[in-house]
Amino acid sequence: MCKISEKLILQLKEIYKENIEIKYNRIVAIYIDSNNLLDIVKRFKLFGFDFLVDITAVEEEDLSCIYHFMSLESNELIMVKANLNKKLEIYSISEEWPSADVQEREIYDLFGIEFIGHPNMKRILCPDSFIGHPLRKDFKIPERR
């Protein structure tokens, strides 16, 4: 692990103590509560993680959003996994990271996760008349007539 991510991780551990879990494999994986997302990702820019690679969602027991950030200078990659509350809401990072705009809309459309503060939270792939969210485990395909 490079010095940039080491300094960032030390700071995050100090601030969030038991509210953060960090695992090391090929990339650093940070597991957080969704309420801390905005503050944590703002710190990433201060430490040189200047590129939002992607955002996605996963449904294990509960739904979570997964973010990948990269430092183009040091070539480091960090993953952040934010567990969602029962309301299926998380704060939008599109103001801080404009490239998140379309990705958050896609997650909203396919998983039904609301991004609080998003400037244009509406479907992007499915038609407006579509009922449900097709990547959710509880989604049932309607029978054809």
OpenMM code with the backbone's topology and positions (N, CA, C; nanometers):
from openmm import Vec3, app, unit

residues = "MET CYS LYS ILE SER GLU LYS LEU ILE LEU GLN LEU LYS GLU ILE TYR LYS GLU ASN ILE GLU ILE LYS TYR ASN ARG ILE VAL ALA ILE TYR ILE ASP SER ASN ASN LEU LEU ASP ILE VAL LYS ARG PHE LYS LEU PHE GLY PHE ASP PHE LEU VAL ASP ILE THR ALA VAL GLU GLU GLU ASP LEU SER CYS ILE TYR HIS PHE MET SER LEU GLU SER ASN GLU LEU ILE MET VAL LYS ALA ASN LEU ASN LYS LYS LEU GLU ILE TYR SER ILE SER GLU GLU TRP PRO SER ALA ASP VAL GLN GLU ARG GLU ILE TYR ASP LEU PHE GLY ILE GLU PHE ILE GLY HIS PRO ASN MET LYS ARG ILE LEU CYS PRO ASP SER PHE ILE GLY HIS PRO LEU ARG LYS ASP PHE LYS ILE PRO GLU ARG ARG".split()
positions = [
    Vec3(0.0841, -0.1170, 0.0000),
    Vec3(0.0000, 0.0000, 0.0000),
    Vec3(0.0890, 0.1238, 0.0000),
    Vec3(0.0498, 0.2241, -0.0751),
    Vec3(0.1290, 0.3469, -0.0867),
    Vec3(0.1047, 0.4392, 0.0320),
    Vec3(0.1923, 0.5351, 0.0458),
    Vec3(0.1859, 0.6283, 0.1572),
    Vec3(0.0589, 0.7128, 0.1578),
    Vec3(0.0056, 0.7448, 0.0404),
    Vec3(-0.1150, 0.8278, 0.0344),
    Vec3(-0.2304, 0.7577, 0.1035),
    Vec3(-0.2578, 0.6335, 0.0657),
    Vec3(-0.3706, 0.5641, 0.1269),
    Vec3(-0.3428, 0.5304, 0.2727),
    Vec3(-0.2170, 0.5094, 0.3112),
    Vec3(-0.1848, 0.4853, 0.4522),
    Vec3(-0.2239, 0.6043, 0.5379),
    Vec3(-0.1911, 0.7257, 0.4935),
    Vec3(-0.2257, 0.8468, 0.5683),
    Vec3(-0.3772, 0.8638, 0.5760),
    Vec3(-0.4462, 0.8392, 0.4648),
    Vec3(-0.5913, 0.8503, 0.4622),
    Vec3(-0.6540, 0.7520, 0.5598),
    Vec3(-0.6097, 0.6280, 0.5590),
    Vec3(-0.6661, 0.5251, 0.6456),
    Vec3(-0.6418, 0.5575, 0.7928),
    Vec3(-0.5245, 0.6046, 0.8258),
    Vec3(-0.4970, 0.6441, 0.9641),
    Vec3(-0.5939, 0.7537, 1.0091),
    Vec3(-0.6178, 0.8512, 0.9237),
    Vec3(-0.7101, 0.9588, 0.9586),
    Vec3(-0.8524, 0.9064, 0.9743),
    Vec3(-0.8974, 0.8202, 0.8839),
    Vec3(-1.0327, 0.7653, 0.8928),
    Vec3(-1.0507, 0.6819, 1.0185),
    Vec3(-0.9523, 0.6006, 1.0539),
    Vec3(-0.9609, 0.5196, 1.1761),
    Vec3(-0.9696, 0.6070, 1.3005),
    Vec3(-0.8962, 0.7164, 1.2991),
    Vec3(-0.8957, 0.8068, 1.4140),
    Vec3(-1.0314, 0.8753, 1.4297),
    Vec3(-1.0899, 0.9186, 1.3197),
    Vec3(-1.2161, 0.9922, 1.3258),
    Vec3(-1.3355, 0.9003, 1.3499),
    Vec3(-1.3426, 0.7879, 1.2784),
    Vec3(-1.4624, 0.7038, 1.2813),
    Vec3(-1.4527, 0.5823, 1.3732),
    Vec3(-1.3373, 0.5560, 1.4302),
    Vec3(-1.3110, 0.4482, 1.5265),
    Vec3(-1.3864, 0.3203, 1.4925),
    Vec3(-1.4930, 0.2853, 1.5672),
    Vec3(-1.5613, 0.1577, 1.5461),
    Vec3(-1.6642, 0.1630, 1.4332),
    Vec3(-1.6876, 0.2792, 1.3740),
    Vec3(-1.7860, 0.2915, 1.2665),
    Vec3(-1.7272, 0.2658, 1.1288),
    Vec3(-1.6073, 0.2120, 1.1243),
    Vec3(-1.5426, 0.1881, 0.9961),
    Vec3(-1.4645, 0.0575, 1.0040),
    Vec3(-1.4675, -0.0178, 0.8962),
    Vec3(-1.3912, -0.1424, 0.8882),
    Vec3(-1.3068, -0.1342, 0.7617),
    Vec3(-1.1799, -0.1645, 0.7761),
    Vec3(-1.0890, -0.1543, 0.6623),
    Vec3(-1.0235, -0.2897, 0.6394),
    Vec3(-1.0300, -0.3386, 0.5164),
    Vec3(-0.9692, -0.4665, 0.4803),
    Vec3(-0.8684, -0.4426, 0.3693),
    Vec3(-0.7628, -0.5207, 0.3701),
    Vec3(-0.6582, -0.5074, 0.2692),
    Vec3(-0.6529, -0.6350, 0.1870),
    Vec3(-0.6570, -0.6208, 0.0583),
    Vec3(-0.6387, -0.7312, -0.0330),
    Vec3(-0.5603, -0.6709, -0.1489),
    Vec3(-0.6068, -0.6890, -0.2688),
    Vec3(-0.5417, -0.6211, -0.3807),
    Vec3(-0.5707, -0.4716, -0.3787),
    Vec3(-0.6887, -0.4368, -0.3260),
    Vec3(-0.7216, -0.2959, -0.3067),
    Vec3(-0.7662, -0.2769, -0.1626),
    Vec3(-0.7638, -0.1544, -0.1158),
    Vec3(-0.8123, -0.1232, 0.0176),
    Vec3(-0.9643, -0.1181, 0.0113),
    Vec3(-1.0304, -0.1881, 0.1023),
    Vec3(-1.1762, -0.1887, 0.1087),
    Vec3(-1.2193, -0.1268, 0.2410),
    Vec3(-1.3032, -0.0247, 0.2314),
    Vec3(-1.3494, 0.0467, 0.3495),
    Vec3(-1.4995, 0.0263, 0.3609),
    Vec3(-1.5444, -0.0265, 0.4751),
    Vec3(-1.6854, -0.0534, 0.4995),
    Vec3(-1.7373, 0.0517, 0.5964),
    Vec3(-1.8406, 0.1261, 0.5541),
    Vec3(-1.8875, 0.2386, 0.6342),
    Vec3(-2.0387, 0.2362, 0.6501),
    Vec3(-2.0851, 0.3163, 0.7430),
    Vec3(-2.2265, 0.3449, 0.7563),
    Vec3(-2.2600, 0.4523, 0.6527),
    Vec3(-2.3734, 0.4430, 0.5882),
    Vec3(-2.4061, 0.5356, 0.4794),
    Vec3(-2.4129, 0.6818, 0.5250),
    Vec3(-2.4370, 0.7058, 0.6531),
    Vec3(-2.4437, 0.8437, 0.7034),
    Vec3(-2.3084, 0.9143, 0.6959),
    Vec3(-2.1990, 0.8401, 0.6924),
    Vec3(-2.0648, 0.8990, 0.6885),
    Vec3(-2.0104, 0.9157, 0.5474),
    Vec3(-2.0870, 0.8763, 0.4473),
    Vec3(-2.0360, 0.8728, 0.3099),
    Vec3(-1.9823, 1.0070, 0.2611),
    Vec3(-2.0611, 1.1128, 0.2714),
    Vec3(-2.0197, 1.2424, 0.2151),
    Vec3(-1.8894, 1.2920, 0.2763),
    Vec3(-1.8782, 1.2840, 0.4064),
    Vec3(-1.7574, 1.3317, 0.4729),
    Vec3(-1.6354, 1.2511, 0.4303),
    Vec3(-1.6514, 1.1207, 0.4212),
    Vec3(-1.5383, 1.0339, 0.3862),
    Vec3(-1.4923, 1.0571, 0.2425),
    Vec3(-1.5855, 1.0644, 0.1471),
    Vec3(-1.5421, 1.0808, 0.0081),
    Vec3(-1.4838, 1.2195, -0.0185),
    Vec3(-1.5252, 1.3198, 0.0586),
    Vec3(-1.4622, 1.4518, 0.0460),
    Vec3(-1.3157, 1.4447, 0.0879),
    Vec3(-1.2861, 1.3630, 0.1879),
    Vec3(-1.1473, 1.3457, 0.2322),
    Vec3(-1.0619, 1.2787, 0.1244),
    Vec3(-1.1234, 1.1927, 0.0434),
    Vec3(-1.0482, 1.1240, -0.0613),
    Vec3(-0.9796, 1.2230, -0.1542),
    Vec3(-1.0509, 1.3290, -0.1925),
    Vec3(-0.9914, 1.4291, -0.2826),
    Vec3(-0.8714, 1.4967, -0.2171),
    Vec3(-0.8802, 1.5199, -0.0869),
    Vec3(-0.7685, 1.5827, -0.0158),
    Vec3(-0.6437, 1.4956, -0.0191),
    Vec3(-0.6625, 1.3640, -0.0314),
    Vec3(-0.5501, 1.2699, -0.0331),
    Vec3(-0.5148, 1.2248, -0.1747),
    Vec3(-0.5686, 1.2928, -0.2749),
    Vec3(-0.5273, 1.2663, -0.4119),
    Vec3(-0.6093, 1.1619, -0.4861),
    Vec3(-0.7180, 1.1128, -0.4270),
    Vec3(-0.8049, 1.0197, -0.4992),
    Vec3(-0.9010, 1.1048, -0.5814),
    Vec3(-0.8594, 1.1328, -0.7044),
    Vec3(-0.9245, 1.2336, -0.7860),
    Vec3(-1.0125, 1.1772, -0.8965),
    Vec3(-1.0337, 1.0469, -0.8981),
    Vec3(-1.1111, 0.9855, -1.0056),
    Vec3(-1.2116, 0.8871, -0.9480),
    Vec3(-1.3406, 0.9113, -0.9740),
    Vec3(-1.4459, 0.8173, -0.9367),
    Vec3(-1.4557, 0.7155, -1.0488),
    Vec3(-1.4127, 0.5931, -1.0227),
    Vec3(-1.4118, 0.4896, -1.1264),
    Vec3(-1.5539, 0.4442, -1.1567),
    Vec3(-1.6278, 0.4073, -1.0515),
    Vec3(-1.7656, 0.3641, -1.0717),
    Vec3(-1.8403, 0.3572, -0.9401),
    Vec3(-1.9727, 0.3457, -0.9540),
    Vec3(-2.0628, 0.3231, -0.8417),
    Vec3(-2.1552, 0.2104, -0.8841),
    Vec3(-2.1824, 0.1203, -0.7927),
    Vec3(-2.2797, 0.0158, -0.8194),
    Vec3(-2.3501, -0.0185, -0.6891),
    Vec3(-2.4397, -0.1120, -0.6955),
    Vec3(-2.5101, -0.1582, -0.5765),
    Vec3(-2.5055, -0.3099, -0.5757),
    Vec3(-2.5213, -0.3647, -0.4565),
    Vec3(-2.5252, -0.5093, -0.4409),
    Vec3(-2.6297, -0.5416, -0.3343),
    Vec3(-2.7014, -0.6506, -0.3570),
    Vec3(-2.8006, -0.6952, -0.2599),
    Vec3(-2.7549, -0.8289, -0.2038),
    Vec3(-2.7047, -0.8241, -0.0818),
    Vec3(-2.6704, -0.9472, -0.0105),
    Vec3(-2.7844, -0.9690, 0.0878),
    Vec3(-2.7596, -0.9562, 0.2199),
    Vec3(-2.8742, -0.9573, 0.3120),
    Vec3(-2.9526, -0.8278, 0.2963),
    Vec3(-2.8797, -0.7171, 0.2869),
    Vec3(-2.9372, -0.5847, 0.2652),
    Vec3(-2.8706, -0.5230, 0.1434),
    Vec3(-2.9241, -0.4104, 0.1006),
    Vec3(-2.8636, -0.3398, -0.0119),
    Vec3(-2.7483, -0.2523, 0.0349),
    Vec3(-2.6463, -0.2448, -0.0476),
    Vec3(-2.5301, -0.1601, -0.0218),
    Vec3(-2.4895, -0.0931, -0.1520),
    Vec3(-2.4286, 0.0244, -0.1399),
    Vec3(-2.3684, 0.0904, -0.2553),
    Vec3(-2.2177, 0.0728, -0.2466),
    Vec3(-2.1558, 0.0481, -0.3608),
    Vec3(-2.0115, 0.0280, -0.3671),
    Vec3(-1.9525, 0.1331, -0.4600),
    Vec3(-1.8488, 0.2003, -0.4098),
    Vec3(-1.7813, 0.3076, -0.4829),
    Vec3(-1.6351, 0.2689, -0.5004),
    Vec3(-1.5796, 0.2961, -0.6171),
    Vec3(-1.4365, 0.2762, -0.6423),
    Vec3(-1.3748, 0.4110, -0.6777),
    Vec3(-1.2716, 0.4492, -0.6039),
    Vec3(-1.1996, 0.5744, -0.6274),
    Vec3(-1.0549, 0.5415, -0.6600),
    Vec3(-0.9959, 0.6238, -0.7455),
    Vec3(-0.8581, 0.6000, -0.7866),
    Vec3(-0.7768, 0.7284, -0.7784),
    Vec3(-0.6518, 0.7139, -0.7399),
    Vec3(-0.5564, 0.8226, -0.7478),
    Vec3(-0.4820, 0.8065, -0.8797),
    Vec3(-0.4994, 0.8992, -0.9695),
    Vec3(-0.4313, 0.8901, -1.0982),
    Vec3(-0.2817, 0.9128, -1.0841),
    Vec3(-0.2429, 0.9831, -0.9789),
    Vec3(-0.1003, 1.0090, -0.9563),
    Vec3(-0.0283, 0.8852, -0.9039),
    Vec3(-0.0857, 0.8204, -0.8014),
    Vec3(-0.0175, 0.7059, -0.7407),
    Vec3(-0.0693, 0.5716, -0.7920),
    Vec3(-0.1747, 0.5744, -0.8741),
    Vec3(-0.2326, 0.4525, -0.9306),
    Vec3(-0.2935, 0.3604, -0.8241),
    Vec3(-0.3376, 0.4179, -0.7120),
    Vec3(-0.4008, 0.3411, -0.6048),
    Vec3(-0.5515, 0.3376, -0.6258),
    Vec3(-0.6127, 0.2300, -0.5790),
    Vec3(-0.7569, 0.2124, -0.5892),
    Vec3(-0.8119, 0.1844, -0.4504),
    Vec3(-0.9223, 0.2503, -0.4169),
    Vec3(-0.9901, 0.2282, -0.2884),
    Vec3(-1.1357, 0.1972, -0.3175),
    Vec3(-1.1891, 0.0966, -0.2475),
    Vec3(-1.3305, 0.0631, -0.2572),
    Vec3(-1.3992, 0.1052, -0.1279),
    Vec3(-1.5161, 0.1655, -0.1408),
    Vec3(-1.5980, 0.2008, -0.0248),
    Vec3(-1.7311, 0.1294, -0.0396),
    Vec3(-1.7689, 0.0576, 0.0651),
    Vec3(-1.8986, -0.0103, 0.0649),
    Vec3(-1.9817, 0.0499, 0.1767),
    Vec3(-2.0955, 0.1099, 0.1380),
    Vec3(-2.1836, 0.1762, 0.2333),
    Vec3(-2.3121, 0.0965, 0.2476),
    Vec3(-2.3360, 0.0456, 0.3685),
    Vec3(-2.4599, -0.0261, 0.3941),
    Vec3(-2.5742, 0.0733, 0.4052),
    Vec3(-2.6880, 0.0392, 0.3444),
    Vec3(-2.8011, 0.1308, 0.3402),
    Vec3(-2.8965, 0.1079, 0.4554),
    Vec3(-2.9719, 0.2128, 0.4856),
    Vec3(-3.0759, 0.2010, 0.5872),
    Vec3(-3.1988, 0.1326, 0.5270),
    Vec3(-3.2969, 0.1083, 0.6063),
    Vec3(-3.4175, 0.0382, 0.5588),
    Vec3(-3.4986, 0.1207, 0.4595),
    Vec3(-3.4807, 0.2542, 0.4610),
    Vec3(-3.5511, 0.3405, 0.3663),
    Vec3(-3.4898, 0.3332, 0.2268),
    Vec3(-3.3765, 0.2682, 0.2142),
    Vec3(-3.3026, 0.2594, 0.0871),
    Vec3(-3.2654, 0.3982, 0.0348),
    Vec3(-3.2037, 0.4764, 0.1227),
    Vec3(-3.1583, 0.6109, 0.0884),
    Vec3(-3.0105, 0.6250, 0.1204),
    Vec3(-2.9438, 0.7066, 0.0418),
    Vec3(-2.8048, 0.7413, 0.0671),
    Vec3(-2.7823, 0.8793, 0.0055),
    Vec3(-2.6889, 0.9531, 0.0597),
    Vec3(-2.6630, 1.0866, 0.0070),
    Vec3(-2.5946, 1.0783, -0.1293),
    Vec3(-2.6345, 1.1670, -0.2173),
    Vec3(-2.5734, 1.1760, -0.3495),
    Vec3(-2.4359, 1.2397, -0.3366),
    Vec3(-2.3408, 1.1876, -0.4136),
    Vec3(-2.2080, 1.2492, -0.4180),
    Vec3(-2.1888, 1.3259, -0.5488),
    Vec3(-2.2973, 1.3469, -0.6229),
    Vec3(-2.2857, 1.4082, -0.7555),
    Vec3(-2.2413, 1.5542, -0.7512),
    Vec3(-2.2619, 1.6224, -0.6397),
    Vec3(-2.2139, 1.7602, -0.6310),
    Vec3(-2.0616, 1.7628, -0.6218),
    Vec3(-2.0062, 1.6718, -0.5437),
    Vec3(-1.8613, 1.6622, -0.5270),
    Vec3(-1.7954, 1.5901, -0.6454),
    Vec3(-1.8646, 1.4903, -0.7001),
    Vec3(-1.8139, 1.4086, -0.8106),
    Vec3(-1.9193, 1.4109, -0.9221),
    Vec3(-1.9145, 1.5059, -1.0153),
    Vec3(-2.0175, 1.5165, -1.1197),
    Vec3(-2.0382, 1.3888, -1.2015),
    Vec3(-1.9370, 1.3070, -1.2145),
    Vec3(-1.9526, 1.1828, -1.2920),
    Vec3(-2.0452, 1.0830, -1.2228),
    Vec3(-2.0815, 1.1079, -1.0985),
    Vec3(-2.1722, 1.0187, -1.0257),
    Vec3(-2.3172, 1.0361, -1.0697),
    Vec3(-2.3481, 1.1456, -1.1350),
    Vec3(-2.4864, 1.1790, -1.1716),
    Vec3(-2.5574, 1.0645, -1.2430),
    Vec3(-2.5043, 1.0193, -1.3539),
    Vec3(-2.5688, 0.9148, -1.4342),
    Vec3(-2.5654, 0.7802, -1.3622),
    Vec3(-2.4558, 0.7514, -1.2938),
    Vec3(-2.4438, 0.6233, -1.2247),
    Vec3(-2.5452, 0.6114, -1.1105),
    Vec3(-2.5690, 0.7202, -1.0387),
    Vec3(-2.6693, 0.7191, -0.9314),
    Vec3(-2.8093, 0.7002, -0.9888),
    Vec3(-2.8366, 0.7615, -1.1032),
    Vec3(-2.9671, 0.7427, -1.1673),
    Vec3(-2.9869, 0.5973, -1.2109),
    Vec3(-2.8814, 0.5352, -1.2611),
    Vec3(-2.8903, 0.3946, -1.3023),
    Vec3(-2.9200, 0.3047, -1.1818),
    Vec3(-2.8521, 0.3302, -1.0711),
    Vec3(-2.8748, 0.2509, -0.9493),
    Vec3(-3.0172, 0.2728, -0.8980),
    Vec3(-3.0633, 0.3962, -0.9034),
    Vec3(-3.2012, 0.4256, -0.8634),
    Vec3(-3.2989, 0.3455, -0.9490),
    Vec3(-3.2774, 0.3460, -1.0787),
    Vec3(-3.3668, 0.2791, -1.1723),
    Vec3(-3.3678, 0.1275, -1.1510),
    Vec3(-3.2512, 0.0673, -1.1354),
    Vec3(-3.2413, -0.0785, -1.1317),
    Vec3(-3.2555, -0.1391, -0.9923),
    Vec3(-3.2224, -0.0621, -0.8880),
    Vec3(-3.2298, -0.1141, -0.7510),
    Vec3(-3.3313, -0.0413, -0.6627),
    Vec3(-3.3751, 0.0776, -0.7023),
    Vec3(-3.4710, 0.1526, -0.6213),
    Vec3(-3.4079, 0.2295, -0.5065),
    Vec3(-3.2786, 0.2555, -0.5135),
    Vec3(-3.2095, 0.3296, -0.4084),
    Vec3(-3.2208, 0.4791, -0.4385),
    Vec3(-3.2723, 0.5562, -0.3428),
    Vec3(-3.2859, 0.7017, -0.3574),
    Vec3(-3.1550, 0.7686, -0.3190),
    Vec3(-3.1112, 0.8639, -0.3987),
    Vec3(-2.9911, 0.9416, -0.3687),
    Vec3(-3.0351, 1.0815, -0.3259),
    Vec3(-3.0247, 1.1064, -0.1965),
    Vec3(-3.0705, 1.2325, -0.1376),
    Vec3(-2.9849, 1.3472, -0.1905),
    Vec3(-3.0503, 1.4498, -0.2420),
    Vec3(-2.9800, 1.5666, -0.2927),
    Vec3(-2.9403, 1.5564, -0.4393),
    Vec3(-2.9772, 1.4486, -0.5046),
    Vec3(-2.9455, 1.4342, -0.6471),
    Vec3(-3.0286, 1.5347, -0.7268),
    Vec3(-2.9694, 1.6045, -0.8236),
    Vec3(-3.0413, 1.7097, -0.8957),
    Vec3(-3.1473, 1.6606, -0.9952),
    Vec3(-3.1460, 1.5322, -1.0326),
    Vec3(-3.2378, 1.4845, -1.1369),
    Vec3(-3.2695, 1.3367, -1.1156),
    Vec3(-3.3249, 1.3027, -1.0002),
    Vec3(-3.3477, 1.1627, -0.9647),
    Vec3(-3.4706, 1.1097, -1.0369),
    Vec3(-3.4472, 1.0510, -1.1543),
    Vec3(-3.5542, 0.9864, -1.2304),
    Vec3(-3.4941, 0.8703, -1.3087),
    Vec3(-3.5808, 0.7854, -1.3585),
    Vec3(-3.5352, 0.6668, -1.4314),
    Vec3(-3.4495, 0.7060, -1.5513),
    Vec3(-3.3535, 0.6166, -1.5830),
    Vec3(-3.2639, 0.6442, -1.6950),
    Vec3(-3.2642, 0.5302, -1.7980),
    Vec3(-3.2950, 0.4074, -1.7553),
    Vec3(-3.2936, 0.2922, -1.8459),
    Vec3(-3.4329, 0.2383, -1.8737),
    Vec3(-3.5124, 0.2209, -1.7699),
    Vec3(-3.6481, 0.1680, -1.7862),
    Vec3(-3.7447, 0.2826, -1.8167),
    Vec3(-3.8527, 0.2532, -1.8869),
    Vec3(-3.9516, 0.3591, -1.9119),
    Vec3(-4.0164, 0.4044, -1.7806),
    Vec3(-4.0664, 0.5270, -1.7797),
    Vec3(-4.1291, 0.5815, -1.6588),
    Vec3(-4.2457, 0.4961, -1.6106),
    Vec3(-4.3124, 0.4278, -1.7018),
    Vec3(-4.4283, 0.3455, -1.6660),
    Vec3(-4.3887, 0.2085, -1.6086),
    Vec3(-4.2596, 0.1752, -1.6109),
    Vec3(-4.2117, 0.0453, -1.5628),
    Vec3(-4.2356, 0.0350, -1.4126),
    Vec3(-4.2833, -0.0798, -1.3684),
    Vec3(-4.3112, -0.1005, -1.2260),
    Vec3(-4.2035, -0.1918, -1.1677),
    Vec3(-4.1403, -0.1460, -1.0619),
    Vec3(-4.0395, -0.2260, -0.9937),
    Vec3(-3.8976, -0.1872, -1.0319),
    Vec3(-3.8047, -0.2647, -0.9780),
    Vec3(-3.6619, -0.2407, -1.0000),
    Vec3(-3.5983, -0.3752, -1.0350),
    Vec3(-3.5614, -0.3953, -1.1618),
    Vec3(-3.5286, -0.5280, -1.2139),
    Vec3(-3.4064, -0.5982, -1.1558),
    Vec3(-3.3159, -0.5304, -1.0877),
    Vec3(-3.2006, -0.6010, -1.0310),
    Vec3(-3.2193, -0.6386, -0.8844),
    Vec3(-3.3348, -0.6121, -0.8287),
    Vec3(-3.3638, -0.6511, -0.6916),
    Vec3(-3.4005, -0.7993, -0.6867),
    Vec3(-3.3644, -0.8654, -0.5807),
    Vec3(-3.3937, -1.0082, -0.5680),
    Vec3(-3.5435, -1.0361, -0.5598),
    Vec3(-3.6204, -0.9398, -0.5094),
    Vec3(-3.7642, -0.9614, -0.4963),
    Vec3(-3.8428, -0.9228, -0.6221),
    Vec3(-3.7733, -0.8858, -0.7294),
    Vec3(-3.8409, -0.8474, -0.8535),
    Vec3(-3.8976, -0.9706, -0.9229),
    Vec3(-4.0231, -0.9628, -0.9590),
    Vec3(-4.0893, -1.0720, -1.0319),
    Vec3(-4.1171, -1.0259, -1.1740),
    Vec3(-4.0814, -1.1093, -1.2688),
    Vec3(-4.1074, -1.0782, -1.4103),
    Vec3(-4.2564, -1.1010, -1.4363),
    Vec3(-4.3239, -0.9976, -1.4849),
    Vec3(-4.4672, -1.0147, -1.5131),
    Vec3(-4.4891, -1.1146, -1.6268),
    Vec3(-4.5973, -1.1895, -1.6146),
    Vec3(-4.6295, -1.2867, -1.7200),
    Vec3(-4.6766, -1.2138, -1.8434),
    Vec3(-4.6426, -1.2707, -1.9592),
    Vec3(-4.6902, -1.2131, -2.0858),
    Vec3(-4.8305, -1.2601, -2.1132),
    Vec3(-4.9021, -1.1786, -2.1858),
    Vec3(-5.0412, -1.2157, -2.2189),
    Vec3(-5.0463, -1.3026, -2.3399),
] * unit.nanometer
topology = app.Topology()
chain = topology.addChain("A")
for resn in residues:
    res = topology.addResidue(resn, chain)
    for name in ("N", "CA", "C"):
        topology.addAtom(name, app.Element.getBySymbol(name[0]), res)
